[in-house]
Amino acid sequence: MSMYPGGGANPQAYDRAITVFSPDGRLFQVEYAKEAVRRGATAVGIVCGDAVVLAAYKNVVSNLLVADSMRKVFEIDDHVAATASGLIADARRLVDIARLEAQRHKIAYGEPVSIEIITKELCDLMQVYTQYGGIRPFGVSLLVAGIDDEPKLFEAEPSGAMTGYKADAIGAGKKEVEEFFEKEYKEGISLDDGISLALRALKKLPDITFKPENIELAYATKKTKQFRVLNDVEIKKYMAKV
């Protein structure tokens, strides 16, 4: 086995296959998938007192692009949605699977799937893609949010890890946004305050174009239990407040 001059194994000896652990217990392909997420556009989720908010930045790099074609918030069922950072094509595939599982659950049990159950289904699938040769991990993290009896928010990582949050971020600005949430987030905040907090978090990030067409924002409330995507005019009104 080749060694670095300073000691230790050459990572290239272990990063060719997903099924091979390095001597220090790492799966390099999973770490590379996480790096794809870290390079993705920032998305955030916030649990409010009676609602949950998802907001995502869309990097519209050309005036020729149709901003509405760059979807970053995906409805899984009426009461549950997801946003993603990383390889959005991978996210679309996971969302399609989640939609199918949500309908299967509704047919089998006669009730909408819970946010935790649908997130676990996605994480179980993502974990499988870290375990077998001939496949690669999903290069995307998801924030899955919705309303059961209460608003819920979970993060699904490329490794298949699942974590519940009150407020969370994925993508390039994850560290900065989480530090901002640590200082500014308060439990039980109103929907309007949650939307404003999400926009304030995105606005603090460097190198973003803070315009309505670059932001996708959706929310669901305990009253309706349905996700609603805000249009550019509504987002502009909230932007004026922050």
FIVOLUM-780888 format. One line per 3 residues: their letters; for each residue y, x, z of N, C-alpha, C, CB. Coordinates in nm, 2 decimals. Each point is the difference from the previous one (the first is absolute). Last residue first. Glycine has a CB too. Example, Ala and Ser with C-alpha at 12.3 -4.5 7.8 and 13.67 -1.06 7.14 Angstrom:
2
SA> -0.22 1.28 0.71 0.11 0.09 0.00 0.11 -0.08 0.08 -0.06 0.12 -0.22  -0.51 -0.09 0.21 0.12 -0.09 0.00 0.12 0.09 0.00 -0.12 -0.19 0.12
***
This chain:
242
VKA> 4.33 -3.73 0.52 -0.04 0.13 0.05 0.08 0.11 -0.05 -0.23 -0.09 0.02  0.28 -0.37 -0.15 0.01 0.00 0.15 -0.03 0.13 0.06 -0.06 -0.24 0.00  0.03 0.14 -0.47 0.14 0.00 0.04 0.02 0.01 0.15 0.05 -0.13 -0.21
MYK> -0.49 0.08 0.01 0.06 0.14 -0.01 0.14 0.01 0.05 -0.16 0.04 -0.20  -0.05 -0.46 0.17 -0.04 0.07 0.12 0.05 0.15 -0.01 -0.20 -0.15 0.02  0.29 -0.12 -0.39 0.07 -0.06 0.12 -0.04 0.08 0.13 0.01 -0.23 -0.11
KIE> -0.23 0.33 -0.29 0.14 0.05 -0.01 0.07 -0.05 0.12 0.00 0.01 -0.25  -0.43 -0.18 0.18 0.00 0.14 0.05 0.14 0.06 0.00 -0.24 0.03 -0.09  0.19 -0.45 -0.10 -0.02 -0.01 0.14 -0.01 0.14 0.07 -0.12 -0.21 -0.04
VDN> 0.16 0.18 -0.43 0.12 -0.06 0.06 -0.01 0.00 0.15 0.04 -0.14 -0.20  -0.41 0.27 -0.06 0.10 0.11 0.00 0.13 -0.05 0.07 -0.09 0.09 -0.21  -0.36 -0.34 0.35 0.05 0.04 -0.13 0.12 0.10 0.02 -0.07 -0.22 -0.10
LVR> -0.39 0.13 0.43 0.15 -0.02 -0.02 0.04 0.04 -0.14 0.03 0.03 0.25  -0.52 -0.22 -0.08 0.07 0.12 -0.05 0.14 -0.03 -0.02 -0.21 0.08 -0.11  -0.19 -0.30 0.44 0.11 -0.03 -0.09 0.06 0.13 -0.04 0.04 -0.23 0.10
FQK> -0.52 0.02 0.16 0.09 0.11 -0.04 0.10 -0.05 -0.10 -0.18 0.17 0.05  -0.07 -0.47 0.34 0.00 0.03 -0.14 0.10 0.12 -0.03 -0.07 -0.24 -0.06  0.00 -0.04 0.47 -0.12 0.08 -0.02 -0.02 0.03 -0.15 -0.11 -0.10 0.20
TKK> 0.46 -0.17 0.07 -0.06 -0.03 -0.13 -0.13 0.07 -0.03 0.23 -0.03 -0.08  -0.02 0.08 0.51 0.02 -0.14 -0.03 -0.07 -0.03 -0.14 0.22 0.00 0.13  -0.19 0.45 0.05 -0.11 -0.08 0.07 0.01 -0.15 -0.04 0.01 0.16 0.19
TAY> 0.17 0.21 -0.54 0.03 -0.05 0.13 -0.11 -0.08 0.06 0.24 -0.01 -0.06  -0.13 0.43 -0.34 -0.07 -0.12 0.04 0.03 -0.04 0.14 -0.19 0.05 -0.16  0.40 0.29 -0.28 -0.02 -0.04 0.14 -0.09 -0.12 0.01 0.22 0.11 0.07
ALE> 0.00 0.33 -0.42 -0.07 -0.13 0.02 -0.02 -0.03 0.15 -0.11 0.03 -0.23  0.36 0.32 -0.18 0.00 -0.04 0.14 -0.07 -0.14 0.01 0.21 0.14 0.05  -0.07 0.33 -0.38 -0.08 -0.12 0.00 -0.02 -0.04 0.15 -0.11 0.06 -0.23
INE> 0.48 0.27 -0.06 -0.07 -0.04 0.12 -0.08 -0.13 -0.02 0.19 0.11 0.13  0.10 0.11 -0.46 -0.09 0.11 0.05 -0.07 -0.04 0.12 0.15 0.16 -0.10  0.18 -0.44 -0.10 -0.11 0.01 -0.10 -0.09 0.11 0.04 0.15 -0.08 -0.18
PKF> 0.25 0.01 0.44 -0.10 -0.11 0.01 -0.12 0.01 -0.09 0.18 -0.14 0.07  0.06 0.59 0.10 0.04 -0.12 -0.08 -0.10 -0.11 0.01 0.13 0.15 -0.16  -0.06 0.37 0.30 0.00 -0.11 0.09 0.07 -0.12 -0.07 0.00 0.14 0.20
TID> -0.27 0.33 -0.32 0.11 -0.08 -0.06 0.00 -0.13 0.07 -0.01 0.11 -0.22  -0.16 0.39 0.41 -0.04 -0.13 -0.05 0.13 -0.07 -0.06 -0.19 -0.01 0.17  0.15 0.46 0.06 -0.04 0.00 -0.14 -0.06 -0.14 -0.04 -0.05 0.25 0.02
PLK> 0.04 -0.17 0.50 0.08 0.07 -0.10 -0.06 -0.02 -0.14 0.06 0.17 0.17  -0.07 -0.52 0.26 -0.07 0.10 -0.07 0.08 0.07 -0.10 -0.21 -0.13 0.04  0.35 -0.25 0.24 0.01 0.13 0.06 -0.07 0.12 -0.07 0.02 -0.12 0.21
KLA> -0.05 -0.35 -0.34 0.13 0.05 -0.03 0.02 0.14 0.05 0.09 -0.23 0.00  -0.47 -0.03 0.11 -0.01 0.05 -0.13 0.13 0.07 -0.04 -0.16 -0.18 -0.06  0.15 -0.03 0.48 -0.10 0.11 0.00 -0.01 0.06 -0.14 -0.13 -0.11 0.18
RLA> 0.39 -0.27 -0.12 0.07 0.11 0.06 -0.09 0.12 0.00 0.13 -0.15 0.14  -0.31 -0.26 -0.29 0.09 0.06 -0.10 0.08 0.12 0.06 0.02 -0.23 -0.10  -0.32 0.00 0.38 -0.07 0.06 -0.11 0.09 0.06 -0.10 -0.18 -0.16 0.04
LSI> 0.37 -0.08 0.31 -0.05 0.13 0.05 -0.08 0.07 -0.11 -0.01 -0.10 0.23  0.18 -0.33 -0.32 0.11 0.10 0.01 -0.06 0.13 0.04 0.17 -0.18 0.05  -0.47 -0.18 -0.04 0.04 0.04 -0.14 0.11 0.10 0.00 -0.07 -0.23 -0.08
GDD> -0.05 0.06 0.50 -0.11 0.08 -0.06 0.03 0.04 -0.14 -0.16 -0.12 0.15  0.46 -0.17 0.07 0.01 0.14 0.05 -0.11 0.09 -0.05 0.11 -0.10 0.20  -0.12 -0.36 -0.32 0.12 0.07 -0.06 0.01 0.14 0.05 0.11 -0.22 -0.02
LSI> -0.45 -0.04 0.22 -0.03 0.03 -0.14 0.12 0.08 -0.07 -0.15 -0.20 -0.01  0.12 0.25 0.54 0.00 -0.11 -0.09 -0.03 0.05 -0.15 0.17 -0.12 0.15  -0.37 0.36 0.30 0.13 -0.01 -0.07 -0.01 -0.12 -0.10 0.04 0.25 0.02
GEK> -0.38 -0.06 0.32 0.06 -0.13 0.00 0.12 -0.02 -0.08 -0.10 -0.03 0.22  0.00 0.52 -0.05 -0.10 -0.11 -0.02 0.07 -0.14 0.01 -0.17 0.15 0.10  0.41 0.31 -0.28 -0.02 -0.08 0.12 -0.10 -0.11 -0.02 0.23 0.06 0.08
YEK> -0.03 0.44 -0.33 -0.08 -0.12 0.00 -0.01 -0.06 0.14 -0.13 0.09 -0.19  0.37 0.33 0.08 0.07 -0.13 -0.03 -0.09 -0.12 0.01 0.14 0.13 -0.15  -0.29 0.34 0.23 0.13 -0.02 0.07 0.06 -0.14 -0.02 0.04 0.24 -0.04
EFF> -0.45 -0.11 -0.17 -0.02 0.03 0.14 0.13 -0.02 0.08 -0.17 0.17 -0.06  0.17 -0.20 -0.41 -0.05 -0.12 0.06 -0.02 0.02 0.15 -0.11 -0.06 -0.21  0.25 0.43 -0.05 0.11 -0.10 0.01 -0.05 -0.13 0.07 0.09 0.09 -0.21
EEV> -0.40 0.25 0.12 0.09 0.04 0.11 0.11 -0.10 0.01 -0.05 0.24 -0.05  -0.25 -0.32 -0.29 -0.06 -0.02 0.12 0.09 0.05 0.12 -0.23 0.02 -0.11  0.37 0.06 -0.33 0.01 -0.14 0.03 -0.06 -0.03 0.14 -0.01 -0.05 -0.25
EKK> -0.02 0.49 0.08 0.14 -0.03 0.03 0.01 -0.15 0.04 0.08 0.17 -0.16  -0.50 -0.01 0.02 0.04 0.06 0.13 0.14 -0.04 0.04 -0.15 0.20 -0.06  -0.03 -0.35 -0.37 -0.07 -0.05 0.12 0.05 0.05 0.13 -0.20 -0.02 -0.15
GAG> 0.33 0.05 -0.35 0.09 0.00 0.11 -0.06 -0.04 0.13 0.18 -0.04 -0.15  -0.42 0.07 -0.27 0.07 0.12 0.01 0.09 0.00 0.13 0.00 0.02 -0.25  -0.40 -0.36 0.27 0.06 0.06 -0.11 0.09 0.12 0.04 0.00 -0.22 -0.11
IAD> -0.10 -0.22 0.42 -0.09 0.08 -0.08 0.08 0.07 -0.11 -0.20 -0.15 0.06  0.29 -0.13 0.46 0.04 0.05 -0.14 -0.11 0.08 -0.06 0.24 0.00 0.07  -0.14 -0.39 0.37 -0.07 0.11 -0.06 0.06 0.03 -0.14 -0.21 -0.05 0.13
AKY> 0.20 -0.28 0.36 0.08 0.04 -0.11 -0.06 0.13 -0.05 0.21 -0.11 0.10  -0.46 -0.12 0.20 0.11 -0.09 0.01 0.10 0.03 -0.11 -0.04 -0.02 0.25  -0.51 0.13 -0.29 0.14 0.04 0.04 0.09 -0.12 0.02 -0.04 0.21 -0.14
GTM> -0.53 -0.02 0.07 0.10 -0.11 0.02 0.13 0.06 0.04 -0.18 -0.16 0.05  -0.24 0.39 -0.34 0.08 0.01 0.12 0.10 -0.12 0.00 -0.02 0.25 0.01  -0.44 0.01 -0.27 0.08 -0.12 0.01 0.07 0.00 0.13 -0.16 -0.13 -0.14
AGS> -0.12 0.48 -0.24 0.05 -0.03 0.14 0.09 -0.12 -0.01 -0.02 0.25 0.06  -0.19 -0.03 -0.44 -0.06 -0.12 0.05 0.04 -0.03 0.14 -0.19 0.04 -0.14  0.35 0.32 -0.15 -0.13 0.03 0.07 -0.08 -0.12 0.04 0.11 0.21 0.08
PEA> 0.33 -0.24 -0.29 -0.11 0.04 -0.10 -0.13 0.03 0.07 0.18 0.09 -0.14  0.13 -0.43 0.41 0.02 0.13 -0.06 -0.11 0.04 -0.10 0.12 0.06 0.21  0.15 -0.52 0.02 -0.13 0.05 -0.05 0.02 0.13 -0.07 -0.09 -0.24 -0.02
EFL> 0.37 -0.09 0.41 0.00 0.10 -0.10 -0.14 0.04 -0.04 0.22 0.09 0.08  0.03 -0.56 0.14 -0.10 0.10 0.00 0.02 0.10 -0.11 -0.17 -0.15 0.11  0.39 -0.32 0.18 0.02 0.11 -0.10 -0.10 0.11 0.02 0.25 -0.05 0.00
KPE> -0.11 -0.52 0.14 -0.08 0.12 0.01 0.03 0.11 -0.11 -0.18 -0.14 0.11  0.35 -0.37 0.17 0.02 0.10 -0.10 -0.08 0.13 0.02 0.23 -0.10 -0.04  -0.43 -0.36 0.25 0.12 0.09 0.02 0.02 0.09 -0.13 -0.03 -0.01 0.26
DDI> -0.32 -0.29 -0.26 0.08 -0.08 0.10 0.13 0.07 0.03 -0.22 -0.08 0.10  0.10 0.25 -0.51 -0.11 -0.07 0.05 0.06 -0.10 0.10 -0.17 0.19 -0.03  0.40 0.11 -0.38 0.01 -0.09 0.11 -0.13 -0.06 0.03 0.24 -0.05 -0.05
GAV> -0.08 0.54 -0.20 -0.01 -0.14 -0.02 0.01 -0.08 0.14 -0.14 0.05 -0.21  0.08 0.48 -0.09 0.07 -0.08 0.10 -0.02 -0.15 -0.03 0.17 0.18 0.02  -0.31 0.38 -0.14 -0.04 -0.14 -0.02 0.06 -0.09 0.11 -0.22 0.08 -0.10
LLS> 0.29 0.42 -0.17 0.04 -0.08 0.12 -0.04 -0.14 -0.03 0.20 0.16 0.06  -0.41 0.32 -0.27 0.05 -0.14 -0.01 0.05 -0.05 0.14 -0.16 -0.05 -0.18  0.05 0.53 -0.14 0.00 -0.06 0.13 0.06 -0.14 -0.02 0.02 0.22 0.12
VGF> -0.28 0.15 -0.48 0.11 -0.10 0.03 -0.02 -0.04 0.15 0.01 -0.08 -0.24  -0.31 0.31 -0.11 0.12 0.08 0.03 0.12 -0.08 0.04 -0.08 0.17 -0.16  -0.49 -0.20 0.19 0.12 -0.07 -0.05 0.12 0.08 0.05 -0.12 -0.23 0.01
PRI> -0.33 0.51 -0.08 0.06 -0.10 0.09 0.12 -0.07 -0.07 -0.06 0.15 0.20  -0.36 0.01 -0.49 0.11 0.06 0.07 0.06 -0.10 0.10 0.05 0.15 -0.20  -0.57 -0.04 -0.05 0.12 -0.09 0.01 0.11 0.08 0.07 -0.15 -0.21 0.01
GGY> -0.28 0.40 -0.08 0.03 -0.06 -0.13 0.11 -0.10 0.00 -0.24 0.03 -0.04  -0.04 0.07 0.50 0.04 0.08 -0.11 0.02 -0.08 -0.13 -0.13 0.19 0.10  0.21 -0.38 0.41 -0.10 0.02 -0.10 0.05 0.09 -0.11 -0.10 -0.22 0.05
QTY> 0.36 0.08 0.34 -0.14 0.03 0.06 -0.10 0.04 -0.11 0.05 -0.15 0.19  0.42 -0.04 -0.19 0.01 0.13 0.06 -0.14 0.06 0.03 0.22 -0.06 0.10  -0.14 -0.39 -0.26 0.04 0.09 -0.11 0.04 0.14 0.06 0.08 -0.19 -0.13
VQM> -0.20 -0.16 0.42 -0.12 0.02 -0.09 0.04 0.11 -0.10 -0.09 -0.24 0.04  0.43 0.07 0.24 -0.08 0.10 0.06 -0.12 0.03 -0.08 0.07 -0.08 0.22  0.21 -0.26 -0.37 0.07 0.13 -0.01 -0.09 0.11 0.06 0.23 -0.11 0.00
LDC> -0.37 -0.33 0.06 -0.02 0.04 -0.14 0.06 0.14 -0.02 0.01 -0.24 -0.08  0.05 0.04 0.50 -0.14 0.03 -0.02 -0.03 0.05 -0.14 -0.06 -0.17 0.17  0.49 0.01 -0.07 -0.02 0.13 0.06 -0.15 0.05 -0.02 0.19 -0.04 0.16
LEK> -0.06 -0.40 -0.30 0.06 0.10 -0.09 -0.03 0.14 0.06 0.18 -0.16 -0.07  -0.32 -0.20 0.33 -0.07 0.00 -0.12 0.05 0.11 -0.10 -0.04 -0.25 0.03  0.28 0.17 0.37 -0.13 0.07 0.02 -0.08 0.01 -0.12 0.01 -0.07 0.24
TII> 0.38 -0.19 -0.26 0.03 0.15 0.00 -0.12 0.08 0.03 0.23 -0.05 0.08  -0.27 -0.42 -0.06 0.02 0.05 -0.14 0.03 0.14 -0.01 0.08 -0.23 -0.06  -0.13 0.04 0.49 -0.13 0.00 -0.07 0.02 0.05 -0.14 -0.08 -0.19 0.14
EIS> 0.47 0.13 0.13 -0.09 0.12 0.05 -0.12 0.01 -0.08 0.09 -0.03 0.23  0.20 -0.34 -0.30 0.06 0.12 -0.05 -0.09 0.12 0.03 0.23 -0.10 0.02  -0.47 -0.37 -0.08 0.10 0.06 0.09 0.05 0.13 -0.06 -0.11 -0.11 0.20
VPE> -0.06 -0.33 -0.49 -0.05 0.13 0.06 0.11 0.05 0.09 -0.14 0.05 -0.20  0.09 -0.58 0.11 0.05 0.12 -0.06 -0.05 0.13 0.08 0.21 -0.13 -0.07  -0.52 -0.31 0.05 0.12 0.04 0.06 0.06 0.13 -0.06 -0.07 -0.11 0.21
GYA> -0.38 -0.09 -0.29 0.09 -0.12 0.00 0.14 0.03 0.07 -0.20 -0.14 0.00  -0.21 0.42 -0.10 0.03 -0.04 0.13 0.10 -0.11 0.01 -0.05 0.23 0.07  -0.12 -0.04 -0.49 -0.12 0.01 0.09 0.03 -0.06 0.14 -0.06 0.20 -0.12
IKH> 0.40 -0.18 -0.22 -0.11 -0.09 -0.05 -0.11 0.00 0.10 0.06 0.04 -0.24  0.30 0.25 0.32 0.05 -0.14 0.01 -0.11 -0.10 -0.04 0.23 0.08 -0.05  -0.31 0.39 0.00 0.01 -0.04 0.14 0.03 -0.15 0.02 0.06 0.24 0.06
RQA> -0.05 -0.06 -0.50 -0.13 -0.01 0.05 -0.01 -0.04 0.15 -0.07 0.17 -0.17  0.49 -0.07 -0.02 -0.05 -0.13 -0.05 -0.14 -0.02 0.04 0.15 0.02 -0.19  0.04 0.39 0.30 0.07 -0.10 0.08 -0.05 -0.14 -0.05 0.21 0.15 0.02
ELR> -0.37 0.23 -0.24 -0.06 -0.01 0.13 0.07 -0.11 0.08 -0.06 0.24 0.00  0.24 -0.13 -0.42 -0.13 -0.06 -0.02 -0.07 -0.03 0.14 -0.02 0.12 -0.22  0.43 0.11 0.21 0.02 -0.14 -0.04 -0.13 -0.07 -0.01 0.21 0.06 -0.12
AID> -0.21 0.40 0.20 0.04 -0.07 0.12 0.02 -0.15 -0.03 0.10 0.21 0.09  -0.19 0.08 -0.45 -0.12 -0.01 0.08 0.03 -0.08 0.13 -0.09 0.22 -0.08  0.45 -0.11 -0.20 -0.09 -0.09 -0.07 -0.13 -0.03 0.08 0.09 0.08 -0.22
VLR> 0.21 0.25 0.38 0.05 -0.14 0.02 -0.08 -0.10 -0.07 0.23 0.09 0.02  -0.34 0.36 -0.08 -0.03 -0.04 0.13 0.05 -0.14 0.03 0.01 0.24 0.08  0.11 -0.05 -0.49 -0.15 -0.02 0.00 -0.04 -0.05 0.14 -0.03 0.18 -0.17
RAD> 0.48 -0.05 0.11 -0.03 -0.13 -0.07 -0.15 -0.03 0.00 0.20 0.04 -0.15  -0.05 0.37 0.33 0.03 -0.11 0.08 -0.03 -0.13 -0.06 0.18 0.14 0.10  -0.24 0.25 -0.35 -0.10 -0.01 0.10 0.03 -0.12 0.09 -0.04 0.25 -0.01
AIL> 0.37 -0.14 -0.29 -0.12 -0.05 -0.07 -0.12 -0.02 0.09 0.09 0.11 -0.21  0.30 0.10 0.37 0.01 -0.15 0.00 -0.11 -0.06 -0.08 0.25 0.02 0.03  -0.20 0.44 0.25 -0.04 -0.04 -0.14 -0.01 -0.15 0.00 -0.13 0.22 -0.04
GSA> 0.43 -0.07 0.41 -0.10 0.09 -0.05 -0.03 -0.04 -0.15 -0.10 0.04 0.23  0.25 -0.38 0.17 0.06 0.13 -0.04 -0.11 0.09 -0.05 0.19 -0.03 0.17  -0.10 -0.55 -0.06 -0.08 0.12 -0.02 0.09 0.12 -0.03 -0.19 -0.13 -0.08
TAA> 0.13 -0.42 0.30 0.08 0.09 -0.08 -0.06 0.13 0.00 0.21 -0.12 0.05  -0.36 -0.43 0.04 -0.01 0.14 0.02 0.10 0.07 -0.08 -0.25 -0.02 0.05  0.10 -0.51 0.18 0.05 0.08 -0.11 -0.01 0.15 0.04 0.15 -0.18 -0.08
VHD> -0.28 -0.37 0.25 -0.02 0.14 0.02 0.04 0.07 -0.13 -0.19 -0.04 0.16  0.18 -0.44 -0.10 0.04 0.04 0.13 -0.01 0.15 0.02 -0.06 -0.21 0.09  -0.08 -0.02 -0.49 0.13 -0.06 0.03 0.06 0.07 0.13 -0.07 -0.22 -0.10
DIE> -0.25 0.53 -0.14 -0.02 -0.14 0.02 0.14 -0.05 0.04 -0.25 0.02 0.07  0.26 0.40 -0.24 -0.15 -0.01 0.00 -0.04 -0.14 0.02 -0.01 0.23 0.10  0.47 0.03 -0.31 -0.05 -0.11 0.08 -0.15 0.00 -0.01 0.20 -0.14 -0.04
FVK> 0.16 0.55 -0.01 -0.11 -0.07 -0.06 -0.04 -0.11 0.09 -0.07 0.20 -0.13  0.49 0.18 0.02 -0.05 -0.09 0.10 -0.10 -0.10 -0.07 0.22 0.02 0.14  0.00 0.30 -0.40 -0.04 0.08 0.11 -0.05 -0.08 0.12 0.16 0.17 -0.07
RMS> -0.05 -0.17 -0.51 -0.03 -0.07 0.12 -0.05 0.09 0.11 -0.06 -0.20 -0.14  0.33 0.22 -0.33 -0.05 0.10 0.10 -0.03 -0.07 0.13 0.13 0.19 -0.12  0.06 -0.42 -0.26 -0.13 0.04 -0.03 -0.07 0.10 0.09 0.06 -0.04 -0.24
DAV> 0.40 -0.11 0.27 -0.09 -0.11 0.05 -0.15 0.04 -0.04 0.19 -0.17 -0.02  0.18 0.44 -0.14 -0.03 0.02 0.14 -0.10 -0.10 0.06 0.23 0.09 0.03  -0.17 0.12 -0.52 0.02 -0.13 0.06 -0.05 0.01 0.14 -0.04 -0.12 -0.22
LLN> 0.24 0.54 -0.09 -0.11 -0.07 0.07 0.04 -0.14 0.04 -0.07 0.23 0.09  0.36 0.08 -0.31 -0.08 -0.07 -0.09 -0.12 -0.07 0.07 0.06 0.17 -0.17  0.27 0.12 0.38 0.06 -0.13 -0.03 -0.09 -0.08 -0.09 0.22 0.10 0.04
SVV> -0.42 0.27 0.30 0.06 -0.01 -0.13 0.06 -0.14 -0.02 -0.16 0.16 -0.10  -0.09 -0.01 0.49 0.06 0.13 -0.05 0.07 -0.01 -0.13 -0.18 0.11 0.12  0.01 -0.39 0.34 0.03 -0.03 -0.14 0.08 0.11 -0.06 0.01 -0.25 0.05
NKY> -0.32 0.17 0.39 0.07 0.11 -0.07 0.02 -0.03 -0.14 -0.09 0.17 0.16  0.02 -0.48 0.30 -0.05 0.02 -0.14 0.09 0.10 -0.07 -0.09 -0.23 -0.01  -0.05 0.07 0.55 0.09 0.06 -0.09 -0.06 0.02 -0.14 0.12 0.12 0.19
AAL> -0.22 -0.49 0.22 -0.05 0.11 -0.07 0.11 0.05 -0.09 -0.24 -0.08 0.01  0.10 -0.27 0.44 0.10 0.04 -0.09 -0.05 0.13 -0.07 0.18 -0.11 0.14  -0.34 -0.34 0.20 -0.04 0.11 -0.08 0.11 0.04 -0.09 -0.24 -0.07 0.01
VVA> 0.16 -0.25 0.48 0.08 0.05 -0.12 -0.06 0.12 -0.07 0.21 -0.09 0.11  -0.32 -0.37 0.25 -0.03 0.14 -0.03 0.07 0.03 -0.13 -0.22 -0.01 0.12  0.28 -0.37 0.33 -0.02 0.03 -0.15 -0.04 0.14 -0.01 0.18 -0.16 -0.06
DGC> -0.03 -0.05 0.47 -0.08 -0.11 -0.06 -0.02 0.02 -0.15 0.10 -0.15 0.17  0.08 0.50 0.11 -0.04 -0.10 0.10 -0.09 -0.11 -0.06 0.20 0.06 0.14  -0.21 0.39 -0.42 0.11 -0.07 0.07 -0.05 -0.10 0.10 0.15 0.03 -0.20
VIG> -0.32 0.44 -0.08 -0.04 -0.13 0.06 0.11 -0.05 0.08 -0.24 0.07 0.02  0.21 0.27 -0.47 0.06 -0.03 0.14 -0.05 -0.13 0.05 0.20 0.13 -0.06  -0.26 0.30 -0.35 -0.04 -0.13 0.05 0.05 -0.02 0.14 -0.21 0.00 -0.15
VAT> 0.29 0.33 -0.34 0.00 -0.02 0.14 -0.05 -0.14 0.03 0.19 0.16 0.03  -0.17 0.28 -0.43 -0.02 -0.15 0.03 -0.01 -0.02 0.15 -0.11 -0.04 -0.22  0.25 0.46 -0.19 -0.02 -0.05 0.14 -0.01 -0.16 0.00 0.14 0.20 0.08
AGR> -0.32 0.14 -0.48 0.13 -0.06 0.05 -0.03 -0.07 0.13 0.07 -0.04 -0.24  -0.38 0.46 0.12 0.03 -0.13 -0.05 0.13 -0.05 0.06 -0.24 -0.04 -0.03  0.00 0.45 0.15 0.09 0.02 -0.11 0.05 -0.14 -0.06 -0.11 0.22 -0.05
RVA> -0.21 -0.19 0.40 0.12 0.05 0.05 0.11 0.03 -0.11 -0.14 0.11 0.18  -0.30 -0.26 -0.29 0.07 -0.11 0.07 0.14 0.06 0.04 -0.22 -0.11 0.08  -0.08 0.41 -0.27 0.05 -0.09 -0.10 0.08 -0.12 0.06 -0.20 0.06 -0.14
EKA> -0.02 0.23 0.43 0.12 0.07 -0.06 0.06 -0.09 -0.11 -0.10 0.23 0.06  -0.31 -0.36 0.13 0.12 -0.03 0.10 0.12 0.07 -0.06 -0.16 -0.02 0.20  -0.23 0.11 -0.43 0.04 -0.14 -0.02 0.12 -0.04 0.09 -0.24 -0.06 -0.06
YEV> 0.05 0.48 0.11 0.08 0.00 -0.12 0.04 -0.15 -0.03 -0.13 0.20 -0.09  -0.15 -0.13 0.45 0.13 0.05 0.03 0.09 0.00 -0.12 -0.10 0.14 0.18  -0.35 -0.26 -0.23 0.07 -0.10 0.07 0.14 0.04 0.04 -0.22 -0.08 0.09
QFL> -0.06 0.39 -0.30 0.04 -0.10 -0.09 0.07 -0.12 0.06 -0.20 0.07 -0.14  0.02 0.29 0.40 0.13 0.04 -0.07 0.04 -0.11 -0.10 -0.06 0.24 0.03  -0.20 -0.24 0.45 -0.03 -0.05 -0.14 0.12 0.02 -0.08 -0.18 -0.17 0.08
RGD> 0.02 0.42 0.41 0.10 -0.07 -0.09 -0.07 -0.04 -0.13 0.19 0.13 0.10  -0.34 0.16 0.30 -0.02 -0.15 0.01 0.10 -0.08 -0.08 -0.08 0.04 0.22  0.02 0.46 -0.18 0.08 -0.06 0.10 0.00 -0.15 0.00 0.14 0.20 0.00
PSF> -0.39 0.05 -0.33 -0.05 0.04 0.14 0.09 -0.05 0.11 -0.09 0.20 -0.10  0.07 -0.50 -0.34 0.03 0.14 0.02 -0.04 0.04 0.14 0.20 -0.01 -0.15  -0.44 -0.39 -0.14 0.10 0.04 0.10 0.03 0.15 0.00 -0.09 -0.20 0.14
VTI> -0.10 -0.15 -0.54 -0.01 0.13 0.07 0.11 0.02 0.10 -0.11 0.09 -0.20  0.05 -0.47 -0.12 -0.11 0.00 0.10 -0.01 0.13 0.08 -0.12 -0.16 -0.15  0.42 0.07 -0.23 0.04 -0.08 0.11 -0.10 0.01 0.12 0.12 -0.16 -0.16
ARD> -0.01 0.55 -0.21 -0.09 -0.12 0.02 0.04 -0.07 0.13 -0.19 0.11 -0.13  0.42 0.29 -0.02 -0.05 -0.05 -0.13 -0.08 -0.13 0.02 -0.01 0.23 -0.08  0.22 0.08 0.42 0.08 -0.11 -0.05 -0.04 -0.06 -0.13 0.18 0.10 0.12
YAQ> -0.35 0.29 0.15 -0.04 -0.13 0.06 0.08 -0.12 -0.06 -0.05 0.13 0.21  0.10 0.35 -0.32 -0.14 -0.01 0.01 -0.05 -0.14 0.05 -0.01 0.25 0.04  0.47 -0.12 -0.06 -0.05 -0.03 -0.14 -0.15 -0.01 0.00 0.20 0.11 -0.10
PNA> 0.05 0.03 0.49 -0.01 -0.14 -0.02 -0.06 -0.04 -0.13 0.19 -0.02 0.15  -0.30 0.48 0.12 0.09 -0.05 -0.11 -0.02 -0.15 -0.02 -0.01 0.23 -0.11  -0.08 0.00 0.59 -0.06 -0.03 -0.13 0.10 -0.04 -0.10 -0.21 -0.06 0.12
GGG> 0.29 0.42 0.30 -0.02 -0.15 -0.02 -0.05 -0.02 -0.15 0.18 -0.05 0.17  0.12 0.49 -0.04 -0.11 -0.07 0.06 0.00 -0.14 -0.03 0.00 0.16 0.18  0.31 0.16 -0.36 0.03 -0.02 0.14 -0.11 -0.07 0.08 0.23 -0.02 -0.06
PYM> -0.26 0.11 -0.41 0.03 0.13 0.07 0.02 -0.02 0.14 0.10 0.08 -0.21  -0.40 -0.45 -0.01 0.13 0.04 -0.02 0.02 0.14 0.07 0.08 -0.24 -0.01  -0.56 0.10 -0.19 0.09 -0.01 0.12 0.14 0.03 -0.04 -0.19 0.05 0.16
SM> -0.32 -0.21 -0.40 0.12 0.08 0.00 0.09 -0.04 0.11 -0.01 0.01 -0.25  -0.54 -0.02 0.23 0.12 -0.09 0.00 0.12 0.09 0.00 -0.12 -0.19 0.12
***
